């Protein structure tokens, strides 16, 4: 008894292109992320653990994101050093 021969043509032919559903067309491409902070760049800094803990606590108490607190402090520093284009508008 012999084995049935595999259908090689079906294995190597490209499948018929299928129309994508409308919902699939609305999805952004794989790997694309929505920019949650447009016009801004991330900065990694290393600070003492106790300082981070206190800043986080202050952010929670005041209801202000840690990013906003940090941005305000950096803006004040830059203005103090003469970079007045960063003064609050």
DRENLUMZA-591391 format. One record per residue: residue number from 1; residue in one letter; z, y, x of N, C-alpha, C in turn. Coordinates in steps of 0.001 Angstrom, whole numbers, plus 524288, in hexadecimal, padded with zeros to 5 digits. Atoms other than C-alpha are relative to their C-alpha. Example, Ala and Ser with C-alpha at 12.3 -4.5 7.8 and 13.67 -1.06 7.14 Angstrom:
resi=1 resn=A nz=80000 ny=7FB5A nx=8037A caz=81E78 cay=7EE6C cax=8300C cz=80000 cy=804B0 cx=80384
resi=2 resn=S nz=7FFC4 ny=7FB5A nx=7FCCC caz=81BE4 cay=7FBDC cax=83566 cz=802DA cy=80442 cx=7FCFE
END
This chain:
resi=1 resn=X nz=80000 ny=7FB7C nx=80340 caz=80000 cay=80000 cax=80000 cz=80000 cy=804D7 cx=8037C
resi=2 resn=X nz=8006B ny=7FB59 nx=7FCB9 caz=7FC17 cay=80D16 cax=805DA cz=80292 cy=804AF cx=7FD5F
resi=3 resn=X nz=7FD8E ny=7FB34 nx=801EF caz=802E0 cay=81A24 cax=8049F cz=7FBD0 cy=80397 cx=7FDC0
resi=4 resn=X nz=803C9 ny=7FC39 nx=801F1 caz=7FC3B cay=8249C cax=7FC81 cz=7FF36 cy=8044D cx=80412
resi=5 resn=X nz=8012F ny=7FBE4 nx=7FC31 caz=7F57E cay=82EE1 cax=804E7 cz=801F7 cy=80536 cx=7FDF1
resi=6 resn=X nz=7FE31 ny=7FAE2 nx=801BD caz=7FBAF cay=83C55 cax=80494 cz=7FB55 cy=80398 cx=7FEED
resi=7 resn=X nz=80411 ny=7FC44 nx=80149 caz=7F3A7 cay=84748 cax=7FEB8 cz=8003B cy=8046E cx=80407
resi=8 resn=X nz=7FFD2 ny=7FC33 nx=7FBC0 caz=7F144 cay=84EE2 cax=80B5A cz=7FDBA cy=8053E cx=7FE66
resi=9 resn=X nz=80261 ny=7FB14 nx=801AE caz=7E895 cay=858EE cax=804E2 cz=80410 cy=8035B cx=7FD26
resi=10 resn=X nz=7FC0D ny=7FD18 nx=802EA caz=7F39B cay=85CDF cax=7FBA2 cz=8044E cy=801FE cx=8039A
resi=11 resn=X nz=7FBE5 ny=7FE6C nx=7FC5A caz=7FD32 cay=85D9C cax=8070C cz=7FE6D cy=804CC cx=80325
resi=12 resn=X nz=801AD ny=7FBE0 nx=7FC7D caz=7F4ED cay=86720 cax=80F02 cz=7FD44 cy=80489 cx=7FD55
resi=13 resn=X nz=8027A ny=7FBB2 nx=802C0 caz=7EE7D cay=86F89 cax=804AB cz=80425 cy=803F6 cx=7FE67
resi=14 resn=X nz=7FC6B ny=7FBD8 nx=801AA caz=7F4B1 cay=87C9F cax=8019E cz=80096 cy=7FFBF cx=7FA13
resi=15 resn=X nz=7FF4A ny=8001C nx=805AA caz=7FA9F cay=87D09 cax=7F414 cz=7FD52 cy=804AE cx=7FD78
resi=16 resn=X nz=80276 ny=7FBCA nx=802F8 caz=7F42C cay=8855F cax=7E9BA cz=803D3 cy=80490 cx=7FFA6
resi=17 resn=X nz=7FC62 ny=7FB8F nx=80085 caz=7F9CC cay=89331 cax=7E9E5 cz=80196 cy=800B5 cx=7FA4F
resi=18 resn=X nz=7FDD3 ny=7FF51 nx=8053A caz=80287 cay=8957F cax=7DE37 cz=80194 cy=805B3 cx=7FF65
resi=19 resn=X nz=7FE55 ny=7FAA6 nx=80111 caz=80522 cay=8A29B cax=7D7F4 cz=805F4 cy=80024 cx=7FFF9
resi=20 resn=X nz=7FA4F ny=7FF77 nx=7FFD4 caz=81300 cay=8A75C cax=7DAAC cz=801E2 cy=80280 cx=7FAFB
resi=21 resn=X nz=7FDDB ny=7FD7C nx=804A6 caz=81B87 cay=8AAB7 cax=7CF0F cz=8015D cy=805AD cx=8012B
resi=22 resn=X nz=7FEF7 ny=7FA6E nx=7FF50 caz=81DE8 cay=8B946 cax=7CD01 cz=8055A cy=800ED cx=80275
resi=23 resn=X nz=7FAC5 ny=7FF3E nx=7FDCD caz=82C58 cay=8B7BD cax=7D061 cz=80009 cy=7FF27 cx=805E0
resi=24 resn=X nz=80032 ny=800FE nx=7FA63 caz=828E1 cay=8B26A cax=7DDD8 cz=7FD72 cy=8048B cx=802D8
resi=25 resn=X nz=8029B ny=7FBA0 nx=7FD7A caz=82043 cay=8BE1F cax=7E0A7 cz=803A2 cy=804A5 cx=800AE
resi=26 resn=X nz=7FC64 ny=7FB99 nx=7FFBC caz=82B6D cay=8C79C cax=7DE4B cz=8041F cy=7FF4D cx=8043F
resi=27 resn=X nz=7FC0B ny=8011C nx=7FC0C caz=8342E cay=8C126 cax=7E881 cz=7FE20 cy=801F7 cx=80543
resi=28 resn=X nz=80176 ny=7FE1A nx=7FAD9 caz=83462 cay=8C76B cax=7F5ED cz=7FF12 cy=7FB62 cx=803A4
resi=29 resn=X nz=8012E ny=80448 nx=7FC66 caz=82F2D cay=8BF52 cax=8014A cz=804F2 cy=7FDD7 cx=8028B
resi=30 resn=X nz=7FB82 ny=8027F nx=7FD7E caz=83850 cay=8B5C9 cax=807F2 cz=80183 cy=80319 cx=804DA
resi=31 resn=X nz=7FE12 ny=7FD3C nx=7FB6E caz=840BE cay=8BC5B cax=81210 cz=80062 cy=805DE cx=7FF3A
resi=32 resn=X nz=7FFBA ny=7FA60 nx=800F7 caz=83EE0 cay=8C9F8 cax=80C58 cz=80531 cy=80142 cx=7FD66
resi=33 resn=X nz=7FAF6 ny=7FE80 nx=80224 caz=84BBA cay=8D0BD cax=809A2 cz=7FF9E cy=80568 cx=7FD96
resi=34 resn=X nz=7FFC0 ny=7FAD9 nx=80260 caz=84E92 cay=8DC1C cax=800BD cz=8036F cy=8035B cx=8037D
resi=35 resn=X nz=7FD1E ny=7FC7B nx=7FC96 caz=8530C cay=8E7A4 cax=808E6 cz=80469 cy=80286 cx=7FCEE
resi=36 resn=X nz=7FB89 ny=7FDEA nx=802E0 caz=860BE cay=8EAA4 cax=8040E cz=801AD cy=80559 cx=80207
resi=37 resn=X nz=7FEB3 ny=7FAEF nx=7FDB5 caz=861E5 cay=8F68D cax=80CFC cz=7FAFF cy=80276 cx=80220
resi=38 resn=X nz=804F3 ny=7FDD3 nx=7FE1B caz=85477 cay=8FD0C cax=80D92 cz=800E5 cy=804C2 cx=80379
resi=39 resn=X nz=7FFA5 ny=7FB96 nx=7FC70 caz=852C1 cay=90689 cax=818C7 cz=804A7 cy=7FFC5 cx=803AF
resi=40 resn=X nz=7FB6F ny=8007F nx=7FC99 caz=85EA8 cay=90164 cax=81FFC cz=7FF5E cy=7FB44 cx=80391
resi=41 resn=X nz=8002D ny=8043C nx=7FC32 caz=8607A cay=8F8AB cax=82BD9 cz=8057D cy=7FDB9 cx=800AD
resi=42 resn=X nz=7FAD9 ny=8025F nx=7FF22 caz=86B76 cay=8EEE1 cax=82E00 cz=801EC cy=80106 cx=80595
resi=43 resn=X nz=7FD8F ny=7FF33 nx=7FAE6 caz=874F1 cay=8F12C cax=8393F cz=80491 cy=7FC38 cx=8006D
resi=44 resn=X nz=7FBA6 ny=80395 nx=7FF0D caz=87E03 cay=8E6F3 cax=83EDC cz=803A1 cy=8028B cx=803F7
resi=45 resn=X nz=7FC25 ny=7FDE0 nx=7FC58 caz=88A6C cay=8EC2F cax=84501 cz=8048F cy=7FC33 cx=8005A
resi=46 resn=X nz=7FB5F ny=80340 nx=7FF38 caz=8965C cay=8E566 cax=84A60 cz=804BB cy=8039C cx=8002E
resi=47 resn=X nz=7FB3E ny=7FCDE nx=80039 caz=8A371 cay=8EB5E cax=846AF cz=804A7 cy=7FC4B cx=7FFD4
resi=48 resn=X nz=7FB63 ny=80359 nx=80038 caz=8B150 cay=8E644 cax=847AE cz=800E5 cy=7FDEE cx=7FA75
resi=49 resn=X nz=7FF10 ny=80288 nx=80513 caz=8B538 cay=8DCEB cax=83CD3 cz=80383 cy=80353 cx=7FC84
resi=50 resn=X nz=7FC5E ny=7FCE9 nx=8031F caz=8C055 cay=8E5B5 cax=83878 cz=7FD40 cy=804C4 cx=7FDA0
resi=51 resn=X nz=802ED ny=7FB83 nx=801FA caz=8B720 cay=8F154 cax=83718 cz=7FC74 cy=7FE53 cx=7FB7D
resi=52 resn=X nz=8036D ny=80203 nx=80410 caz=8AD95 cay=8E931 cax=82F21 cz=80320 cy=7FEDF cx=7FB07
resi=53 resn=X nz=7FC9D ny=80150 nx=80476 caz=8B8A3 cay=8E467 cax=82672 cz=8019D cy=804EE cx=7FD1A
resi=54 resn=X nz=7FE58 ny=7FB1B nx=8026C caz=8BD7B cay=8F24B cax=82411 cz=7FB72 cy=802C1 cx=7FD46
resi=55 resn=X nz=8049A ny=7FD96 nx=8026B caz=8AFC4 cay=8F771 cax=82148 cz=7FE82 cy=7FD2C cx=7FAF3
resi=56 resn=X nz=8013A ny=80317 nx=804AF caz=8AD48 cay=8EC5F cax=817BA cz=803DF cy=80126 cx=7FB9F
resi=57 resn=X nz=7FBF1 ny=7FED8 nx=803DE caz=8BA34 cay=8EEF8 cax=810DE cz=7FF1D cy=80572 cx=7FDB0
resi=58 resn=X nz=80101 ny=7FAB1 nx=801CC caz=8B732 cay=8FD85 cax=81013 cz=7FB41 cy=80021 cx=7FC59
resi=59 resn=X nz=804B8 ny=80036 nx=80344 caz=8A9B3 cay=8FA9C cax=80A86 cz=80149 cy=7FDCF cx=7FA9E
resi=60 resn=X nz=7FE84 ny=80251 nx=80506 caz=8AF9F cay=8F201 cax=7FFF2 cz=8036B cy=803AF cx=7FCC9
resi=61 resn=X nz=7FC79 ny=7FC74 nx=802BC caz=8BA58 cay=8FBBF cax=7FC99 cz=7FD1C cy=804AB cx=7FDB7
resi=62 resn=X nz=802DD ny=7FB57 nx=801B9 caz=8B0F1 cay=9073B cax=7FB9C cz=7FB27 cy=7FEB1 cx=7FCCE
resi=63 resn=X nz=804AC ny=80189 nx=802E8 caz=8A60A cay=8FF68 cax=7F557 cz=7FAFB cy=801EB cx=8027C
resi=64 resn=X nz=80491 ny=7FE26 nx=7FD16 caz=89C7B cay=903BE cax=7FFE1 cz=7FE33 cy=7FB96 cx=80396
resi=65 resn=X nz=801DE ny=80423 nx=7FC7B caz=893D0 cay=8FA07 cax=80712 cz=8011B cy=80157 cx=805B8
resi=66 resn=X nz=7FEEF ny=7FF49 nx=7FA6E caz=8973D cay=8F828 cax=81561 cz=7FB5B cy=80297 cx=802BA
resi=67 resn=X nz=804B9 ny=7FD9A nx=7FDC6 caz=88932 cay=8FBE3 cax=818A9 cz=80027 cy=805E8 cx=7FF3D
resi=68 resn=X nz=7FFDF ny=7FA68 nx=80126 caz=88B0E cay=9091E cax=81229 cz=80424 cy=802C9 cx=80346
resi=69 resn=X nz=7FBE3 ny=7FDB8 nx=7FCB1 caz=897CD cay=90BBE cax=81967 cz=7FE0A cy=8008E cx=80598
resi=70 resn=X nz=801F6 ny=7FFF9 nx=7FAA0 caz=8917A cay=90836 cax=8265D cz=7FBC4 cy=80420 cx=800A7
resi=71 resn=X nz=8043B ny=7FC1E nx=7FFB2 caz=88578 cay=91090 cax=82383 cz=80234 cy=8058B cx=80014
resi=72 resn=X nz=7FD95 ny=7FAC9 nx=80012 caz=88E0F cay=91C57 cax=82045 cz=80266 cy=8015C cx=80546
resi=73 resn=X nz=7FD7D ny=7FF0B nx=7FAEE caz=895C2 cay=91AE2 cax=82CED cz=7FBEE cy=800F3 cx=80449
resi=74 resn=X nz=80420 ny=7FF47 nx=7FC16 caz=88963 cay=91984 cax=83512 cz=7FD37 cy=8053A cx=7FF3E
resi=75 resn=X nz=8027E ny=7FAF5 nx=80128 caz=8834C cay=92548 cax=82E37 cz=80363 cy=80479 cx=80224
resi=76 resn=X nz=7FC6F ny=7FBFB nx=7FE04 caz=88F60 cay=92D92 cax=83156 cz=7FFC6 cy=8004B cx=805F1
resi=77 resn=X nz=8002E ny=8002D nx=7FA4F caz=88EEE cay=9293D cax=83F8B cz=7FAF7 cy=80278 cx=80205
resi=78 resn=X nz=80505 ny=7FDE1 nx=7FE40 caz=88074 cay=92C6D cax=840F5 cz=7FFBB cy=805E7 cx=7FF38
resi=79 resn=X nz=8000E ny=7FA5B nx=80104 caz=881FC cay=939E1 cax=83ABE cz=80378 cy=802CB cx=803F0
resi=80 resn=X nz=7FC62 ny=7FDBC nx=7FC28 caz=88DA3 cay=93CAC cax=8439F cz=7FD71 cy=80062 cx=80561
resi=81 resn=X nz=802AC ny=80014 nx=7FAF1 caz=88502 cay=9393D cax=84F53 cz=7FB08 cy=80352 cx=80002
resi=82 resn=X nz=8046C ny=7FC69 nx=8001E caz=87A81 cay=942C4 cax=84ACD cz=7FB28 cy=7FE08 cx=7FD33
resi=83 resn=X nz=80476 ny=80229 nx=802E6 caz=8715E cay=93A01 cax=84301 cz=80082 cy=801AA cx=7FA4C
resi=84 resn=X nz=7FF02 ny=7FDC8 nx=8052C caz=871E6 cay=94302 cax=8372E cz=7FC46 cy=7FE0B cx=7FBC7
resi=85 resn=X nz=80399 ny=80223 nx=803FC caz=86655 cay=93C6D cax=8306C cz=802A9 cy=7FBC0 cx=7FCDA
resi=86 resn=X nz=7FD34 ny=8041D nx=802CB caz=8703F cay=93227 cax=82C52 cz=80464 cy=8021A cx=7FC8F
resi=87 resn=X nz=7FBCF ny=7FDCF nx=80344 caz=87944 cay=93BA7 cax=8254E cz=7FEF1 cy=7FEA3 cx=7FA48
resi=88 resn=X nz=80072 ny=80180 nx=8058A caz=87BFF cay=93838 cax=8171D cz=7FCD7 cy=8041E cx=7FD14
resi=89 resn=X nz=8036D ny=7FC66 nx=802F1 caz=87248 cay=93E15 cax=80DA3 cz=8026B cy=80172 cx=7FAF0
END
